[in-house]
Amino acid sequence: MDRTILHCDCNGFFASVEMVRDPTLRGVPMAVCGDPDSRHGIILAKNELAKAAGVVTAETIWKAQRKCPALRLVPAHHREYTAYSKRVNAIYARYTDMVEPFGIDESWLDVTGSRRLFGTGREIADRLRREVREETGLTISVGVSFNKVFAKLGSDYKKPDATTEIPRDAVERIVYPLPVETLLYVGNSVAATLHRMAIRTIGDLANADPLLLRRTFGKAGEMLYLYARGEEKEPVARIDDTREAKSAGNGMTFCHDLTTADEMHTAIRMLSDTVASRLRRHGQFCRTVQLTVKTPDLRSANRQVALSAPTAVAKEIADAAIALLHKWYPTLPAVRMFTVTAANLTDSETGEQLDMFSEHDTAAHDRQVRLESAVDRIRGKYGGAAIGIGSLLQSDFVAEEDHASARKHKN
């Protein structure tokens, strides 16, 4: 018997939360951006009126204002977005304990065991849409299918506030004609390569030569082939899955490929900052740093290095990751995504090799700990966006808050 999987996607999440907070924004084209006072910032989210005017996520503010002079800009309020995300996921949890967030505004639900109580997948989806709208003021689009990949295709198929069902017997009719770039993890670069191979639709991909896909994309080619054919079978995680974390990582896909050392270093330091902050919050220290690199052709690989002593210091984690990058790639490639992971965790900062630090290094370490602890206190009082890495403030390569960030990596 097929599973019943839902993918629930909050429509225009950041912008929708802002319009709930300030109803005057509903009747005007509006967008959320990192810095409303800077014409060099980027658009993080927009409402339907701004979308109709041609405003797109990740473009610069000045381009958006050129398209839509009446565009109203508001700053991001990340704490509010987190609070609304928790409220929405709590509604999902009324119907199943198998709720797996995919970033702050999307979740998969396995409602296979809930059908006897609550009805069909479509009926559950429609109930969720109604309850989220009535209780939070937000709207969601829901895909209903027999696996996670096609459920996500369904939630993207029709927006806003819609339910799309993709049963097994409708795959060729609904899924196969869709552009190949609508499939999960097919970005612009991969789509361009597939187009050069005369693979333009998901149906083309499903009927392609799997050996050719593997030669072109490596293991990712096999994954895409299975996804297109509806053969993805990954389970949905349980909402109460609280196994002890053995690592903590943060990954981000960038709105354009990183090609310079400065861009790459800034990205790694930003990701390391989040990872280290999480370690400190939970009183943990890492003994190993891992770096995962994904290039524009969807190839990815990771390397790791053991540290001389456990740490929860962002600078030390970032320095280790950057050293890995340059050792691994003497000639830097273009990079589409980085993931920095703190692994081999311990609850003690004392390690057998701590004496390898010189007196000068120990003093520098202590100063950095004090500095980053002060940053934690400022963020705790004024919010996560109150203080950050200076070089990042001038960068424009981050499209939006990454959906994969703040995930725990478990056994």
Phi, psi and chi 1 to 4 in degrees:
 res  aa     phi    psi   chi1   chi2   chi3   chi4
   1 MET       -  133.7  178.8 -173.3  -61.8      -
   2 ASP   -66.7  146.4  -83.2  -22.1      -      -
   3 ARG   -71.9  163.6  -62.9  179.4  -62.8  164.0
   4 THR  -117.4  107.0  -59.5      -      -      -
   5 ILE  -111.6  133.2  -51.2  -61.9      -      -
   6 LEU  -109.3  144.7  -49.4 -175.5      -      -
   7 HIS  -121.1  116.8 -177.8  -92.6      -      -
   8 CYS  -106.1  125.7  -58.8      -      -      -
   9 ASP  -126.1  118.0 -173.9    2.6      -      -
  10 CYS   -69.3  126.8  -65.0      -      -      -
  11 ASN   -74.7  124.2  -57.5  134.5      -      -
  12 GLY    48.3   53.3      -      -      -      -
  13 PHE   -53.5  -58.2 -177.7   57.3      -      -
  14 PHE   -57.3  -47.5  -71.2    4.6      -      -
  15 ALA   -65.4  -38.9      -      -      -      -
  16 SER   -64.2  -41.5  -65.1      -      -      -
  17 VAL   -62.7  -41.4  170.9      -      -      -
  18 GLU   -63.8  -35.5  -64.0  -62.5  -18.7      -
  19 MET   -73.8  -28.3  -71.5 -172.6  -70.7      -
  20 VAL   -69.6  -41.3  170.8      -      -      -
  21 ARG   -66.8  -35.3  -75.0  165.1   44.6   86.3
  22 ASP  -136.1   91.3 -179.3   -0.4      -      -
  23 PRO   -59.2  -18.3  -24.9   35.4      -      -
  24 THR   -66.7  -15.5   65.4      -      -      -
  25 LEU   -78.2  -14.2  -64.1  171.4      -      -
  26 ARG   -66.9  -32.4  -67.3 -173.0 -179.5  -83.6
  27 GLY   -95.1    9.3      -      -      -      -
  28 VAL  -132.5  154.8  -62.8      -      -      -
  29 PRO   -66.6  126.7   21.3  -29.9      -      -
  30 MET  -141.2  157.7   59.7   80.6   63.0      -
  31 ALA  -146.6  149.8      -      -      -      -
  32 VAL   -96.9  135.0 -179.8      -      -      -
  33 CYS  -142.4  163.3   56.0      -      -      -
  34 GLY   -67.5  -36.2      -      -      -      -
  35 ASP  -146.6   94.6 -177.8    5.0      -      -
  36 PRO   -60.1  -23.1  -20.7   31.9      -      -
  37 ASP   -86.8   -4.7  -62.9  -35.4      -      -
  38 SER  -112.7  125.5  170.2      -      -      -
  39 ARG   -74.7   -3.6  -73.4  175.3   57.9   81.3
  40 HIS  -100.6   -0.7  -60.6  -70.2      -      -
  41 GLY   -74.5 -177.5      -      -      -      -
  42 ILE  -126.3  160.0   61.1  171.2      -      -
  43 ILE   -80.9  125.7  -58.9  -62.4      -      -
  44 LEU   -94.8  -32.1  -58.6  178.6      -      -
  45 ALA  -163.6  159.2      -      -      -      -
  46 LYS  -147.5  160.6   72.5  -78.7 -176.7 -170.8
  47 ASN   -90.7  179.1   66.5    2.4      -      -
  48 GLU   -64.6  -34.5  -70.0  -63.7  -40.8      -
  49 LEU   -65.7  -40.2  -68.7  173.6      -      -
  50 ALA   -68.7  -38.3      -      -      -      -
  51 LYS   -61.3  -41.5 -179.4  179.1  178.9 -179.8
  52 ALA   -63.7  -26.2      -      -      -      -
  53 ALA   -84.6    0.5      -      -      -      -
  54 GLY    98.1    2.6      -      -      -      -
  55 VAL   -71.6  134.1  176.3      -      -      -
  56 VAL  -126.9  150.7  -63.0      -      -      -
  57 THR   -62.8  140.7  -59.4      -      -      -
  58 ALA    83.6   -2.2      -      -      -      -
  59 GLU   -83.8  161.8   72.6  177.6  -20.8      -
  60 THR   -71.2  154.5   58.6      -      -      -
  61 ILE   -59.3  -41.5  -70.4  173.3      -      -
  62 TRP   -66.1  -34.3   69.5  -92.2      -      -
  63 LYS   -67.4  -42.0  -74.1 -176.5  179.3  178.4
  64 ALA   -63.1  -41.4      -      -      -      -
  65 GLN   -69.9  -29.5  -71.6  178.7  -40.9      -
  66 ARG   -66.8  -37.6 -171.5  168.8   60.7 -177.3
  67 LYS   -72.6  -36.7  -65.3  175.8 -178.8  176.6
  68 CYS  -136.6   85.1 -177.8      -      -      -
  69 PRO   -57.8  -26.3  -24.4   34.4      -      -
  70 ALA   -86.3    6.2      -      -      -      -
  71 LEU   -60.9  128.4 -175.0   66.1      -      -
  72 ARG   -98.7  126.6 -173.0  165.4  166.2 -173.6
  73 LEU  -105.5  137.3  -59.5  172.3      -      -
  74 VAL  -131.3  148.7  -62.1      -      -      -
  75 PRO   -75.9  159.6   29.0  -35.2      -      -
  76 ALA   -78.0  143.2      -      -      -      -
  77 HIS  -123.7   83.7  -63.3   91.8      -      -
  78 HIS   -66.4  -31.7  -66.7  -69.5      -      -
  79 ARG   -63.3  -39.8  -79.4 -167.9  172.4 -175.2
  80 GLU   -64.3  -40.7  -68.1  -67.4  -29.7      -
  81 TYR   -63.5  -39.9  -53.0  151.3      -      -
  82 THR   -64.0  -42.1  -60.3      -      -      -
  83 ALA   -63.1  -43.5      -      -      -      -
  84 TYR   -67.4  -36.9  -88.7   88.0      -      -
  85 SER   -59.6  -43.0  177.2      -      -      -
  86 LYS   -65.0  -39.6  -70.1  179.3  179.1  178.0
  87 ARG   -62.8  -43.7  -71.3  176.5   61.2 -173.2
  88 VAL   -66.0  -43.7  170.8      -      -      -
  89 ASN   -66.5  -28.9  -82.8  -70.9      -      -
  90 ALA   -66.0  -34.5      -      -      -      -
  91 ILE   -66.2  -44.2  -65.3  173.3      -      -
  92 TYR   -57.5  -38.7  -59.6  158.3      -      -
  93 ALA   -68.6  -10.5      -      -      -      -
  94 ARG   -69.3  -21.4  -62.3  170.8 -172.7  170.4
  95 TYR  -106.1  -19.6  -67.9   86.5      -      -
  96 THR  -166.0  150.8  176.2      -      -      -
  97 ASP   -91.4    1.9   63.0  -12.0      -      -
  98 MET  -100.8   82.4  -59.6  177.0   74.5      -
  99 VAL  -124.0  117.7  177.9      -      -      -
 100 GLU  -119.1  103.3  179.7 -177.0  -15.7      -
 101 PRO   -61.6  141.9  -23.0   34.9      -      -
 102 PHE  -122.7   71.6 -173.5   53.6      -      -
 103 GLY    91.8 -172.5      -      -      -      -
 104 ILE   -77.6  -20.8 -163.5  169.6      -      -
 105 ASP  -123.6    6.7   58.9  -15.2      -      -
 106 GLU  -134.7  148.2  -55.2  176.4   47.1      -
 107 SER  -149.7  145.1  -67.8      -      -      -
 108 TRP   -95.9  144.2  -82.5  -66.7      -      -
 109 LEU  -129.0  133.7  -72.2   65.3      -      -
 110 ASP  -100.9  108.4 -173.1  -27.1      -      -
 111 VAL  -108.6   20.4  -64.2      -      -      -
 112 THR   -55.1  -44.9  -53.3      -      -      -
 113 GLY   -81.9   -0.6      -      -      -      -
 114 SER  -102.2   -5.7  -53.5      -      -      -
 115 ARG   -65.5  -34.3  -66.1  177.5  -59.2 -165.2
 116 ARG   -65.8  -32.8 -174.7  167.4  -65.1  179.3
 117 LEU   -84.6  -39.2  -75.2  174.1      -      -
 118 PHE  -117.9   -2.8  -59.0  113.4      -      -
 119 GLY   102.7 -165.9      -      -      -      -
 120 THR   -70.6  168.8   66.2      -      -      -
 121 GLY   -57.7  -42.0      -      -      -      -
 122 ARG   -64.2  -40.8  175.6  178.4  -76.8  -82.5
 123 GLU   -65.5  -40.5  -71.2  169.5  -20.6      -
 124 ILE   -64.3  -42.4  -64.8  172.2      -      -
 125 ALA   -59.5  -44.4      -      -      -      -
 126 ASP   -66.8  -36.2  -70.8  -18.7      -      -
 127 ARG   -65.8  -41.5  -70.3  177.4   65.6  166.4
 128 LEU   -62.5  -43.1  -72.6  171.8      -      -
 129 ARG   -58.4  -45.2  -73.5  171.7   45.3 -135.2
 130 ARG   -65.9  -45.5 -177.8  178.7   66.7 -108.4
 131 GLU   -68.2  -40.1  -68.7  175.9   18.4      -
 132 VAL   -63.4  -42.8  169.3      -      -      -
 133 ARG   -63.8  -45.0 -177.0  172.2   58.2 -112.0
 134 GLU   -72.4  -33.8  -69.2  174.6   -6.6      -
 135 GLU   -94.3  -21.8  -63.3 -179.4   30.7      -
 136 THR  -123.1  -17.7   69.5      -      -      -
 137 GLY    83.8   -1.7      -      -      -      -
 138 LEU   -95.6  161.1  -53.3  178.3      -      -
 139 THR  -117.5  151.8   64.0      -      -      -
 140 ILE  -129.2  151.7   61.7  172.8      -      -
 141 SER  -109.3  139.4  -68.6      -      -      -
 142 VAL  -126.1  130.3 -174.3      -      -      -
 143 GLY  -101.6  139.2      -      -      -      -
 144 VAL  -122.4  122.2 -176.3      -      -      -
 145 SER  -157.8 -169.1 -165.3      -      -      -
 146 PHE  -100.4   -0.1   55.1   91.0      -      -
 147 ASN  -150.6  173.0   66.3   29.7      -      -
 148 LYS   -69.9  -40.5  -66.5  168.3   72.6  173.6
 149 VAL   -64.4  -46.6  169.3      -      -      -
 150 PHE   -73.5  -28.5  -75.5  178.7      -      -
 151 ALA   -63.7  -40.3      -      -      -      -
 152 LYS   -66.8  -39.6  178.2  163.2  173.6   58.0
 153 LEU   -56.8  -39.5  -87.3  176.7      -      -
 154 GLY   -65.1  -40.5      -      -      -      -
 155 SER   -68.5  -26.4   69.0      -      -      -
 156 ASP   -84.4  -15.7  -69.2  -26.1      -      -
 157 TYR   -67.3  -40.0 -167.5   82.6      -      -
 158 LYS  -141.4  126.7 -174.6  178.1 -179.3 -178.3
 159 LYS  -139.7  157.8  -65.3  177.9 -179.8  -70.3
 160 PRO   -90.5  170.6   32.9  -34.5      -      -
 161 ASP    52.5   60.4 -163.1   11.9      -      -
 162 ALA  -141.4  157.6      -      -      -      -
 163 THR  -117.5  129.7  -62.4      -      -      -
 164 THR  -126.2  124.2  -60.3      -      -      -
 165 GLU  -105.0  133.1 -172.1  171.4    9.9      -
 166 ILE  -124.0   85.7  -55.0  177.3      -      -
 167 PRO   -74.5  166.8   27.0  -32.4      -      -
 168 ARG   -58.1  -39.2 -168.8  177.1  -68.0  -85.1
 169 ASP   -77.9    0.8   59.9    7.5      -      -
 170 ALA  -113.0    5.6      -      -      -      -
 171 VAL   -60.2  -48.8  168.2      -      -      -
 172 GLU   -65.3  -31.8  -67.8 -169.3   14.4      -
 173 ARG   -78.4  -41.5  175.1  173.7   57.4   84.8
 174 ILE   -95.5  -46.4  -63.0  175.5      -      -
 175 VAL   -84.2  -47.5  174.9      -      -      -
 176 TYR   -58.9  -34.3  -80.9   14.2      -      -
 177 PRO   -75.4  -10.3  -17.2   32.0      -      -
 178 LEU   -69.6  147.2  -64.6  175.0      -      -
 179 PRO   -56.8  143.0  -22.5   33.0      -      -
 180 VAL   -61.2  -28.1   70.4      -      -      -
 181 GLU   -71.7   -7.7   50.2  -94.2   39.7      -
 182 THR   -81.5   -8.9   60.6      -      -      -
 183 LEU   -77.3  142.8 -169.2   66.2      -      -
 184 LEU   -53.2  131.3 -173.3   63.6      -      -
 185 TYR    75.1    7.9  -61.2  128.5      -      -
 186 VAL   -95.0   99.3  176.6      -      -      -
 187 GLY   -89.3 -173.5      -      -      -      -
 188 ASN   -61.8  -42.3  -68.4  -22.7      -      -
 189 SER   -67.2  -44.8  177.7      -      -      -
 190 VAL   -63.8  -42.1  173.5      -      -      -
 191 ALA   -60.8  -40.4      -      -      -      -
 192 ALA   -62.9  -41.0      -      -      -      -
 193 THR   -65.0  -42.9  -58.7      -      -      -
 194 LEU   -62.5  -40.0  -69.6  170.9      -      -
 195 HIS   -60.7  -38.9  -72.0  178.3      -      -
 196 ARG   -66.3  -20.5  -71.1 -166.5  -67.5  -88.8
 197 MET   -93.0   10.6  -60.6  165.0   64.3      -
 198 ALA    65.2   28.1      -      -      -      -
 199 ILE  -108.0  102.2  -62.3  173.1      -      -
 200 ARG  -114.7  -19.3  -61.3 -175.4  176.9  -83.4
 201 THR  -123.5  165.8   67.1      -      -      -
 202 ILE   -63.6  -34.8  -64.8  177.2      -      -
 203 GLY   -61.9  -40.9      -      -      -      -
 204 ASP   -59.1  -42.3  -67.3  -21.8      -      -
 205 LEU   -66.4  -40.5 -178.9   58.8      -      -
 206 ALA   -64.9  -27.3      -      -      -      -
 207 ASN  -104.1    9.8  -68.7  -62.5      -      -
 208 ALA   -77.9  168.4      -      -      -      -
 209 ASP   -76.8  113.9 -179.3   -9.2      -      -
 210 PRO   -62.0  -30.4   19.6  -30.4      -      -
 211 LEU   -67.3  -38.3  -65.3  178.2      -      -
 212 LEU   -65.3  -40.8  175.3   61.0      -      -
 213 LEU   -63.8  -39.6  -67.5  171.1      -      -
 214 ARG   -67.6  -40.9 -179.0  177.8  175.7   83.2
 215 ARG   -63.4  -32.8  -75.8 -161.8  -61.3  -90.1
 216 THR   -81.8  -42.7  -54.8      -      -      -
 217 PHE  -117.4    0.8  -61.6  107.1      -      -
 218 GLY    71.8 -148.0      -      -      -      -
 219 LYS   -61.8  -28.4  -71.7 -174.9  177.4 -179.6
 220 ALA   -61.4  -31.2      -      -      -      -
 221 GLY   -63.9  -40.7      -      -      -      -
 222 GLU   -62.6  -42.0  -67.5 -178.7    8.9      -
 223 MET   -60.6  -47.6  177.1 -167.3   74.4      -
 224 LEU   -63.4  -37.9  -65.0  177.1      -      -
 225 TYR   -61.4  -46.7  177.9   73.3      -      -
 226 LEU   -65.8  -40.0  -65.9  175.9      -      -
 227 TYR   -59.2  -46.9  -79.8   11.3      -      -
 228 ALA   -63.7  -31.7      -      -      -      -
 229 ARG   -87.9    0.8  -64.7  174.1   64.1   85.1
 230 GLY    76.1   24.0      -      -      -      -
 231 GLU  -103.0   13.3  -63.7  176.7   12.4      -
 232 GLU   -75.2  131.0  179.9  -89.5  -41.1      -
 233 LYS  -129.9   20.1  -61.6  178.3 -178.9  178.6
 234 GLU   -62.6  133.8 -176.9 -178.4   -6.3      -
 235 PRO   -73.8  158.7   27.6  -35.0      -      -
 236 VAL   -86.9  131.4  174.9      -      -      -
 237 ALA   -69.4  153.8      -      -      -      -
 238 ARG   -82.7  145.7  -67.8 -174.7  179.0  -84.5
 239 ILE   -66.1  -25.7 -162.5  167.7      -      -
 240 ASP   -98.4   20.0   59.4   -8.2      -      -
 241 ASP   -73.7   95.6 -173.0   -2.9      -      -
 242 THR  -118.9   35.4   56.4      -      -      -
 243 ARG   -57.8  149.4  -69.2  171.0  -68.7  169.7
 244 GLU   -58.5  129.1 -178.1 -178.3   -1.1      -
 245 ALA   -73.0  131.5      -      -      -      -
 246 LYS  -101.8   -9.9  -62.2  -60.3 -177.8 -177.3
 247 SER  -158.1  163.9   62.4      -      -      -
 248 ALA  -138.3  127.6      -      -      -      -
 249 GLY  -135.8  163.4      -      -      -      -
 250 ASN  -142.3  126.7 -167.8    4.3      -      -
 251 GLY  -125.2  154.7      -      -      -      -
 252 MET  -148.6  135.0 -177.7  167.0  -72.8      -
 253 THR   -98.0  133.9  -58.7      -      -      -
 254 PHE   -99.2  152.9  -52.0  102.3      -      -
 255 CYS   -73.4  -15.9   66.5      -      -      -
 256 HIS  -145.9  157.8   67.5   73.3      -      -
 257 ASP   -63.9  137.4  -62.6  -21.5      -      -
 258 LEU   -83.2  128.9  -51.0 -171.5      -      -
 259 THR  -125.1  -12.2   57.6      -      -      -
 260 THR  -113.1  156.3   69.2      -      -      -
 261 ALA   -62.0  -38.3      -      -      -      -
 262 ASP   -60.9  -45.5  -75.7  -14.8      -      -
 263 GLU   -62.0  -44.3  -74.6 -176.1  -38.2      -
 264 MET   -65.8  -42.2  -65.4 -179.0 -167.1      -
 265 HIS   -64.3  -41.9  -66.3  179.3      -      -
 266 THR   -61.4  -44.2  -62.3      -      -      -
 267 ALA   -62.2  -45.3      -      -      -      -
 268 ILE   -64.4  -40.6  -70.9  173.3      -      -
 269 ARG   -66.5  -37.4  -66.6 -165.5 -176.6  -76.5
 270 MET   -63.5  -46.8  177.0 -170.2   64.0      -
 271 LEU   -64.7  -39.9  -64.2  171.5      -      -
 272 SER   -65.4  -34.3  -60.2      -      -      -
 273 ASP   -61.1  -44.6  179.7   55.0      -      -
 274 THR   -65.7  -43.5  -57.1      -      -      -
 275 VAL   -62.3  -47.2  170.5      -      -      -
 276 ALA   -64.2  -40.3      -      -      -      -
 277 SER   -60.2  -40.0  177.7      -      -      -
 278 ARG   -67.5  -40.4 -167.9  176.3  -44.1  126.9
 279 LEU   -59.6  -45.8  -69.0  177.7      -      -
 280 ARG   -64.5  -37.4  -66.1 -168.1  -64.3  -89.6
 281 ARG   -62.3  -31.8 -171.8  163.0   61.6 -111.9
 282 HIS  -103.1    8.9  -66.5  -75.6      -      -
 283 GLY    64.8   36.7      -      -      -      -
 284 GLN  -119.2  161.0  -65.9 -179.4  -53.4      -
 285 PHE  -136.7  146.8  -54.9   86.2      -      -
 286 CYS  -105.3  148.0   69.9      -      -      -
 287 ARG  -108.9   -6.5  -69.2  173.3  -73.2 -158.5
 288 THR  -139.7  141.4  -58.5      -      -      -
 289 VAL  -117.6  130.9  171.6      -      -      -
 290 GLN  -115.1  144.0  -61.0  173.1  -11.3      -
 291 LEU  -126.4  125.1  179.2   67.6      -      -
 292 THR  -109.7  133.2  -59.3      -      -      -
 293 VAL  -121.3  129.5  176.6      -      -      -
 294 LYS  -118.1  127.3 -179.3  176.6  -72.7 -173.9
 295 THR   -92.6  167.8   52.7      -      -      -
 296 PRO   -60.2  -21.1  -27.4   36.7      -      -
 297 ASP   -88.0   14.5   60.5    0.7      -      -
 298 LEU    76.1    8.4 -153.2   61.9      -      -
 299 ARG   -80.7  138.3  -66.2 -179.2 -177.1  -87.1
 300 SER  -137.8  153.4   64.6      -      -      -
 301 ALA  -156.6  161.6      -      -      -      -
 302 ASN  -138.9  152.8   63.8   76.2      -      -
 303 ARG  -133.7  159.9  -63.8  -70.8 -171.8  -84.7
 304 GLN  -141.8  160.7   64.6 -178.5   37.4      -
 305 VAL  -141.0  139.4   61.8      -      -      -
 306 ALA   -82.3  137.7      -      -      -      -
 307 LEU   -88.3  158.4  -57.3  177.7      -      -
 308 SER   -73.4  -20.3   59.8      -      -      -
 309 ALA  -158.0  151.5      -      -      -      -
 310 PRO   -60.0  146.7  -21.7   33.1      -      -
 311 THR  -148.8  154.3 -172.0      -      -      -
 312 ALA  -130.3   27.4      -      -      -      -
 313 VAL   -98.2  122.8  174.3      -      -      -
 314 ALA   -58.4  -42.8      -      -      -      -
 315 LYS   -60.9  -40.7 -176.4  178.8 -175.4  -58.7
 316 GLU   -70.8  -38.0  -66.9  169.5    2.3      -
 317 ILE   -65.1  -45.1  -66.8  171.9      -      -
 318 ALA   -64.9  -43.1      -      -      -      -
 319 ASP   -59.2  -40.7  -72.9  -12.9      -      -
 320 ALA   -66.1  -41.7      -      -      -      -
 321 ALA   -67.0  -40.6      -      -      -      -
 322 ILE   -66.5  -39.8  -70.3  170.4      -      -
 323 ALA   -62.7  -39.4      -      -      -      -
 324 LEU   -60.0  -45.5  -92.0  178.3      -      -
 325 LEU   -57.4  -48.3  175.7   68.7      -      -
 326 HIS   -73.8  -31.0  -73.1  -78.5      -      -
 327 LYS   -70.7  -37.9 -178.8  177.6  179.8 -179.3
 328 TRP   -74.7  -41.4 -177.3    7.5      -      -
 329 TYR  -123.5   83.9  -72.3  114.9      -      -
 330 PRO   -55.3  -36.3  -23.3   33.5      -      -
 331 THR  -107.6  111.5  -58.3      -      -      -
 332 LEU   -66.3  134.1  -69.0  175.7      -      -
 333 PRO   -86.7  175.2   36.0  -35.6      -      -
 334 ALA   -73.5  142.6      -      -      -      -
 335 VAL  -123.1  130.1  171.4      -      -      -
 336 ARG   -94.9  -34.2  172.8   57.0   54.1   88.5
 337 MET  -147.8  141.4 -174.5 -166.0   78.5      -
 338 PHE  -119.2  146.4  -83.6  133.3      -      -
 339 THR  -131.3  127.2  -61.4      -      -      -
 340 VAL  -107.8  127.6  174.3      -      -      -
 341 THR  -127.0  131.2  -58.0      -      -      -
 342 ALA   -95.5  118.9      -      -      -      -
 343 ALA  -123.8  174.5      -      -      -      -
 344 ASN    55.5   58.4 -163.9   10.6      -      -
 345 LEU   -77.4  152.8  -57.0 -174.3      -      -
 346 THR  -144.1  158.7  175.5      -      -      -
 347 ASP   -96.9   13.0   58.5    3.3      -      -
 348 SER  -127.5  137.5  172.6      -      -      -
 349 GLU   -83.1  -11.3 -169.3  175.4   11.6      -
 350 THR   -83.6  129.2  -57.4      -      -      -
 351 GLY  -130.4  161.8      -      -      -      -
 352 GLU   -61.7  -27.7  -65.5  179.3   -0.8      -
 353 GLN  -101.5   15.2  -59.2  180.0   36.2      -
 354 LEU   -59.3  -29.6 -172.8   60.2      -      -
 355 ASP   -69.1   -5.7   58.9  -10.3      -      -
 356 MET   -71.9  -18.9  -68.1 -180.0   65.3      -
 357 PHE   -69.0  135.5  -79.7  116.1      -      -
 358 SER   -76.9  169.1   67.9      -      -      -
 359 GLU   -58.9  -39.9 -178.2  178.0   -9.9      -
 360 HIS   -65.6  -43.4  172.3   75.0      -      -
 361 ASP   -64.4  -39.2  -71.3  -24.0      -      -
 362 THR   -62.3  -43.3  -58.3      -      -      -
 363 ALA   -63.3  -42.6      -      -      -      -
 364 ALA   -64.1  -40.1      -      -      -      -
 365 HIS   -60.3  -46.7  170.0   82.4      -      -
 366 ASP   -63.3  -40.4  -69.8  -17.1      -      -
 367 ARG   -62.3  -42.2  -75.4 -164.5  -59.2  -88.0
 368 GLN   -66.2  -38.2 -167.2   66.3   27.6      -
 369 VAL   -60.1  -44.7  169.1      -      -      -
 370 ARG   -63.4  -41.8  -69.3 -166.1  -63.3  -89.2
 371 LEU   -62.2  -48.5  172.8   61.9      -      -
 372 GLU   -71.4  -29.9  -65.6 -173.3   17.2      -
 373 SER   -66.3  -36.9  -63.5      -      -      -
 374 ALA   -65.5  -39.4      -      -      -      -
 375 VAL   -61.0  -42.1  169.4      -      -      -
 376 ASP   -57.6  -43.4  -71.2  -19.0      -      -
 377 ARG   -65.4  -40.8  -69.5 -167.5  -66.5  -88.2
 378 ILE   -63.4  -44.5  -66.3  171.0      -      -
 379 ARG   -65.4  -37.5  -71.8  171.4  172.4  165.4
 380 GLY   -63.7  -32.2      -      -      -      -
 381 LYS   -87.1  -38.5 -174.9  173.3 -178.0  179.2
 382 TYR  -115.4   -3.2  -62.2  105.6      -      -
 383 GLY   107.6  158.3      -      -      -      -
 384 GLY   -63.3  -26.7      -      -      -      -
 385 ALA   -88.3    2.8      -      -      -      -
 386 ALA   -68.5  -29.9      -      -      -      -
 387 ILE  -149.5  143.6 -172.3  169.1      -      -
 388 GLY  -158.3 -169.5      -      -      -      -
 389 ILE   -75.7  126.8  -60.0  169.3      -      -
 390 GLY   -57.9  -42.9      -      -      -      -
 391 SER   -64.9  -28.7   56.2      -      -      -
 392 LEU   -69.5  -31.8 -178.8   63.3      -      -
 393 LEU   -61.7  -24.7  -60.4  177.5      -      -
 394 GLN   -96.8   -0.9  -58.0  -58.7  -40.6      -
 395 SER   -91.9  159.4   69.7      -      -      -
 396 ASP  -133.6   20.5   66.3  -10.7      -      -
 397 PHE   -92.1   -6.0   55.8   75.3      -      -
 398 VAL   -88.5  116.4 -179.7      -      -      -
 399 ALA   -70.9  -44.2      -      -      -      -
 400 GLU  -168.9  170.3   57.2 -176.4  -85.1      -
 401 GLU   -55.7  123.5 -166.7  171.7   85.5      -
 402 ASP   -68.5  138.6 -170.4   82.1      -      -
 403 HIS   -71.0  -19.1  -73.2 -178.3      -      -
 404 ALA   -97.3   -0.1      -      -      -      -
 405 SER   -73.4  158.1   66.6      -      -      -
 406 ALA    64.3   22.9      -      -      -      -
 407 ARG   -87.2  145.5  -69.3 -177.0 -176.5  167.0
 408 LYS   -94.1  136.5  -71.9 -175.5  178.1  179.6
 409 HIS   -96.9  125.9  -61.5 -102.2      -      -
 410 LYS  -119.7  168.2  -55.2  172.7 -177.1  176.3
 411 ASN   -59.4      -  -77.3  -16.5      -      -
